[in-house]
Amino acid sequence: MTISVDDLPPAIRVGPHDIQFARLGAADAKGNYGTFVPAEQQIQLQQEYSSGSMAAETVLHELLHAIFAVATVQVKQGEEHIVSVVATYLAQIIRDNPEFVAWLKVTVRK
């Protein structure tokens, strides 16, 4: 069984930006589950995943890359600062993206 990500909302608000969901190109899809492309403000994903948990984990992984880029988080800032910034952005994402949260809750169980 494979899980499609076609039912993801078209975009997700991260801070002041609307990050689009898009498909990975064929060449990129062979070596990546997903990628965040800052210059294009896109999270690019494979068309299908082997499970809902894999799809959800990949989207969350790339979403964290988007948070790091938007918030300009750097490792040298230290753990407590990074956790504080990421928590703030996660709260904002959950508040501002109810369709995404609903997708995540359903998909992670597939």
C-alpha positions as CSV (number, residue, x, y, z in Angstrom):
1,M,0.0,0.0,0.0
2,T,1.2,3.5,-0.8
3,I,0.1,6.8,0.6
4,S,-0.3,9.8,-1.7
5,V,0.2,13.4,-0.5
6,D,-2.3,14.8,-3.0
7,D,-4.6,15.7,-0.2
8,L,-2.1,18.0,1.5
9,P,-3.2,21.7,1.4
10,P,-1.5,23.6,-1.4
11,A,0.5,25.7,1.1
12,I,1.4,26.2,4.7
13,R,1.9,29.5,6.6
14,V,5.3,29.6,8.3
15,G,5.8,32.9,10.0
16,P,4.9,35.6,7.4
17,H,5.5,33.2,4.4
18,D,3.2,30.8,2.6
19,I,5.3,27.8,1.8
20,Q,4.0,25.9,-1.2
21,F,3.9,22.1,-1.4
22,A,5.2,20.8,-4.7
23,R,6.4,17.5,-6.3
24,L,10.0,16.6,-6.5
25,G,11.3,16.3,-10.0
26,A,12.0,12.8,-11.2
27,A,15.7,13.0,-10.8
28,D,15.5,14.4,-7.3
29,A,12.8,11.9,-6.2
30,K,15.2,9.0,-6.7
31,G,17.5,10.2,-3.9
32,N,15.3,12.2,-1.6
33,Y,12.1,11.7,0.3
34,G,11.6,15.5,0.2
35,T,13.4,18.8,0.3
36,F,12.9,22.4,1.3
37,V,13.9,24.9,-1.4
38,P,14.2,28.3,0.3
39,A,14.6,30.4,-2.9
40,E,11.3,29.0,-4.2
41,Q,9.6,28.9,-0.9
42,Q,8.6,25.3,-1.5
43,I,8.6,22.0,0.2
44,Q,9.0,19.5,-2.5
45,L,7.8,15.9,-1.9
46,Q,7.6,12.6,-3.6
47,Q,4.2,11.7,-5.0
48,E,3.7,8.7,-2.8
49,Y,5.2,7.2,0.4
50,S,5.2,3.6,1.7
51,S,3.1,4.6,4.8
52,G,1.3,7.5,6.3
53,S,3.8,7.8,9.0
54,M,6.6,8.1,6.4
55,A,4.7,10.8,4.6
56,A,4.0,12.7,7.8
57,E,7.5,12.4,9.1
58,T,8.9,13.6,5.7
59,V,6.6,16.6,5.7
60,L,7.5,17.5,9.3
61,H,11.2,17.1,8.6
62,E,11.0,19.5,5.7
63,L,8.8,21.8,7.7
64,L,11.5,22.0,10.3
65,H,14.0,23.0,7.6
66,A,11.6,25.7,6.5
67,I,11.3,27.0,10.1
68,F,15.1,27.1,10.4
69,A,15.4,29.1,7.2
70,V,12.5,31.5,7.9
71,A,13.7,32.1,11.5
72,T,17.4,32.2,10.5
73,V,18.2,29.6,13.2
74,Q,21.8,28.7,13.5
75,V,23.3,25.9,15.5
76,K,25.8,28.2,17.2
77,Q,22.8,30.0,18.9
78,G,22.6,27.2,21.4
79,E,20.0,24.6,22.2
80,E,17.7,26.6,24.5
81,H,17.4,29.5,21.9
82,I,16.8,27.1,19.1
83,V,14.1,25.1,21.0
84,S,12.4,28.4,22.0
85,V,12.3,29.7,18.4
86,V,11.1,26.3,17.0
87,A,8.4,26.0,19.6
88,T,7.1,29.5,18.8
89,Y,7.0,28.7,15.1
90,L,5.3,25.3,15.7
91,A,2.6,27.0,17.8
92,Q,2.0,29.5,15.0
93,I,1.9,26.8,12.4
94,I,-0.6,24.8,14.4
95,R,-2.8,27.9,15.0
96,D,-2.7,29.2,11.4
97,N,-2.9,25.9,9.4
98,P,-5.9,23.9,10.6
99,E,-6.2,22.0,7.3
100,F,-2.6,20.9,7.6
101,V,-3.1,19.8,11.2
102,A,-6.1,17.8,10.1
103,W,-4.1,16.2,7.3
104,L,-1.3,15.3,9.7
105,K,-3.6,13.7,12.3
106,V,-5.3,11.5,9.7
107,T,-2.2,10.7,7.6
108,V,0.1,9.7,10.5
109,R,-2.3,6.9,11.4
110,K,-2.3,5.3,7.9
